[in-house]
């Protein structure tokens, strides 16, 4: 008994040591991901925003032309430009805008004078709602189809799923959107074809208005996730540790969840970092089809009007969204897929 009591603290200390080592490894992995993200974000941010400022100066765009049109007098042009600080040197303007961005101020719209941050927030709420729902649908369906195809590889089920994914991957989101409107909204009258209802006005009114645009955007994500997951799982089944687990007599269910899925899921999760910008970009046309005043429509309208502060605000928010989502994906990969961290 005395020996047992003496050995117990050592075991506990050993357990604490393992936990502490894992925590340190997780912390180092987080710092590495943050470092890589910052190393990418900073130069992209400066180059993109500086280029936008430079193009605006070379183009001759100004708020007076946007607000008053071609009939603006020189006096009115000078007055409006001075109100926006455009009578200052180029680098002074850029530095003033940059310091404002760091404090959450994206400037004022040239078209109506409203804060750009407020205009973007209203549209971003709609777009992120649709994009998030599209991501959920695409990931869920993609994981189901990819897993089924991998488990039934070389069978007619695998060939059927692969053929379906190939077809939907080449159909643009706006074509799927038009088909959904025609069939589901117009012919079957199951869901509304346009508009947006806030979640505060009820779950079903909100869901019924965002479901069709989310479905239209989800097919590309579903196809990419399913194909990458299928390839990753099939590759994992060929690894030596899976063959060894089979020889040891482990159940197929345990082999799949403990070994195959954890090590084969990496490519499917990694592709999400590429799919999120696609969802945001694809929302421009899809929002037009479903009459949604979202982030994409705001960006397109601002560009057509020559509203430079709004375009710059869209650029900043887009970069932040993409970089943030990539960081989340990298952290998620480190948690669920040990193979993704090899060699790091």
N, C-alpha and C positions, 0 to 999 in steps of 0.2 A: 504494500500500500504506500509506503514511504517513497519507494522508487517511482510509483505512478504519479504521486503528487508532485515530485520534483521534476518529472518530465513534462508535466502539463504546461507550466509557464513557458517552457521552451517552444512547445508546439504553438502556443498562442502568439509568442513573439515571432515565430516563423510565419504565422498567418498574417500578422500585422506587417511583416516585412514584404510579403508578396503583394499585399494590398497597396502598400506605400510605393513599391516599384511600379505597379500598374498605374497608379495615380500620376507618378512622375513621367511615365512613358506617355500617358494621355496628355499631360500638360505640355510636354515637348512637341508632341504631334500637333496640338492646337497652335502653339507658337509658330511652328513651321508653316502651317497652313495660313495663319495670319500674315506671316512674313511674305509668303509667296503672293498672297492676295494683294497686299499693299504694294509690293514690287510691280505688280501688273496694273493696279488701279491708278496709281499716281501718274505715271507717264501717259497712260491712255487719257486720263482726265485732262491733263494740261494740254496735250497735243490737240485733242478734239475741241475743247473750248476755245483755245487760242486760234485754231483754224477757223472756227465759226465766226469769231470776232474779225479776223482778217478778211474773210470772204464778205462779211457785211460792209466793211470799209471799202473794199474794192468794188462792190456792186452798186454803191450809191443809194442803197435803201435808207429811208429815214421815216420817223413816225409821222411827220407832216403829210407825206405822200399817202401813207396808209389811212390816216384819219380824214384828210381833206381832198385826196385825189390829185389829179394833175392841175387843178385850178388853184392850188395853194400858192400864195404870193411869197416872195422872198422874205418879207417881214414876218409872216406867219411861220414860215419854215424855220427861221432863226429863233423865234420865240419858243416853238415847240421843242426844237432840238436842245435849246438851253435848259428847258424844264426836265429833259431826260439826261442832261449832263453830256450831250454829244458834242458840245463846243470845246471840250477839253482834249488834251493829247491822247493818242491811242492807248499807250501803255497805262496812263492814269485811269482811263475808262476801264481797262481790263482789270487792273488791280482793285479798283473800287467795286466792280462786279464780283470779283473773286472773294474779297473779304465779306461782301454781303452774303454770298452763298454759304460761307463757313458759319454764318450766323442765322441761316435758314431763310434768307431774303433772296429770292430769285429775280427781283426787279418788277417793273410794271409793264403790262401788255401795251404794245403800241396801238392796238386796235380799239381798246376801250378804257385803258388806264387802270384796270383792276390789277391787284397783285397776282403775279404769275403762279405763285405757290398755291393760292386759293383756287384758281382755275384748274390747275393740274390735280389738286386734291379731289375736286368734284369728279373729274373724268377718270382718275386713277381708281377711285372706289369701284366704279362700274367695271373697268377693265380687269382689275385684279380679281374681282368676284368671278367673272367669266373665265379668266385664265386659270384660277385656282380650281374651279369646278372641272374645267377641261383637263387639267393635270391629274386630278383625282380619277376621273373617268378613264383617261388614257392609261395611267399607271395600273389601275385595277384590272381593266380588260387586257392590257398588255401582259401583265404578270400571269393572268389566268391562261391566255392563249399560248404564251411562250412556254410556260410550265407543261401544259398539256401536250404541246408539240414535242418537247424534249422527252417526256415520259413515253410518248407513242412514236418516237422517231422511226423513220423509214416506213411507217404505215400510211394508210390512206388518210388518217386523221392529220398526221403531220403534213402530208402533201396538200391537203385541203386548206389547212390553216396558213401554210406558207404561201399558197396561191392567193388567198384572200388578202393577206398582208401586203403582198406585192402589188396587187391592184389598188388598194386604198392608199398606198404610199405615194402613188403618182397622181392621184386626183387632188387638185388644189382645194383648200378649205372653202373658198367662196363658191365653188361648184357644188360641194356637199351642202353648203348653206342654202343655196337656191333650191336644191332637191328637197331638203328638209322643209323649207317653207311651202313649196308646192304640194308635197305629199301630206305632211303632218299638220300644217296649219291651214292650208287652203282646202284640200280635198277631205281630209279626215276631221278637221276642226278640233283636234285634240289639245293644241297649245296655241297661244297667241304668236303672231308672226313678227311683232315689233314692240319696242318700248322697254322700259325698265321700271320695276316697282321695288322700292327699298324694303329691306328685310323687316323693318319696323312695322310695315303694314300687313305683315302676315307671311308665314313660311311658304305656303303654296302659291300665293300671287307672286312672291319673289322668285321661287324656283321655276314656276311655269314660264317666266319671261327670260330667264337666263339659261334654261336647259338646252334649247335648240342651238343658240350660238356656241355654247360650251361643247355640245356634241360635234358641231361642225369643225371646231378647232382640235378636238381630241383624237381624231383618226390618225393624224401624222405621228403624234406622241405614242399612241397605242402601237402602231406599226414598228416604230423604232425600238421601243422597249421590248416588245415581244420577240423581235428578231435577235436583238442583242442577248436577251435572257436565254433564248433557245440555244444560241451558239455557246454561251458561257456554261450552261448546265451540261450540254453534251461534252464540252471540253473537260469539265470537272469529272464527269463519269469515267473519263479515260485516264485520270491521274492514278498514280500508284497507291496513294493512301485509300482511295475508294476500292480499288481491287483488293488491297489487304483487308479492308473492313468486310468485304464480301466473303473472303476466304475464312475470316474469323467467325463467320456465321451471324453477323449483325443483321437485324431486320432491314428490309428495303426502306421502310418508313424512317428508321433512325439514320440510315446512311444518307438518305436524301436531305433531311432537315439538319443533321449535325455536320455533314461533310460537303455534300454536293451544293446545296443551296447557298450556304455561307461563302463558299469559294467561287461559285459560278455567277453570283448576283452582281458582282462588281461592274461589268460592262453595261448592264441594264441601268444601274444607278448612275454611272458616269455619263450616260447619254442624256440624262435629264438636264445636265448643265448646258447642253446644246439645244434642247427642246424648249426651255423656258424663254430664251430670246425669240425663238420662232413663234411661240404663242403670242408674245407681246407684239411682234411685228405683223403677224397674220391677223391680228385683231383690227387693223385699219380697214380692210375690205369687209370683213365679217360684221363689224359694227355698222358699216354703211348699209349692208343688206338688212340687218335687223333693227335699223334706226336707233342705235344706241349712242348716246353722247358721251363716249368713253375717251380714254387716253389716246387711243389711236386716231379717232376722229379729230380730237383737239390738235394733235400733232400735224395731221394732214391739212386741216384748215389753216393753222398758223403758218405753215410753209407756203401755202397758196397765197396768203395775204401778205407775205413778207414781214410777218410779225417776229422779228429777230429775238427779242427777249423771251418770247414764249417758246421758240424753237430751241434756244439755249437751255431753257428750263427743262424741256422735254429730254434734251440730250443728257443733262446732269442726272435727272431722275432715272433714265434708262440705264446709264452706266452704273449707278448705285444699285439698282434692282438686279442687274445681271451679275455684278461682282458679289453682292450679298448672297444670291442664290447659289453661285458657284462655291462660295465658302461653306454654305450649309451642306451642299452635296459632298464636298471633300471631307467634312467632318463626319457625315453619315457613312461615307465609304470606310473611313477609318474604324468606325464602330462595328459595322456589320460584316465587312469583308476583310479578313486578315490578309488575303492574298494581295489586296491593293496596297498594303503597306510594306511589302517586301522590297528591300533595297532602298527604302526611304531613310 
